[in-house]
Amino acid sequence: MNKKIYTEEFKAQAVAKVLARPSGEGINEVAARLQISPGTLKGWIQAADFSLVDRLLALQETHRMNEEALLGWCRQRGVFARDLAQWREAFCAPGGRQARQQETVALRELRLAQVQLQREMNRKNKALAEAASLRVLPKKFQALWAAEDA
């Protein structure tokens, strides 16, 4: 089976057709018309990413939808419900994306510090065990010599 390679222009046009399609037509129909798999088309839609304006419009459209209508809307537009939840969180959170990136950086630094502290603690525990064994070893040695002399 040969893997087809599509140009970036074709991918962009396919995504544009999906976004501009009539409301009754699903992604599967557009994919069949373009002779590509629906999974491939959905991947291109996800890769195309939505602009902030598109995200805000999507949140406005889906704000008062029940779960069934929301899932249908998501299927038609190739968006996951979890994406909508992330977009809502990003818009509602103070600082939005920038604050989340700062939190991610801070979390990464904390994890790195934790790993370094764990390594240091392991090294010190090994050194402590070695020091304790060196302290006990002469006493055992003397006890053995005392037992042989008696």
Beta strands, then each sheet from edge to edge (+ up, - down):
end
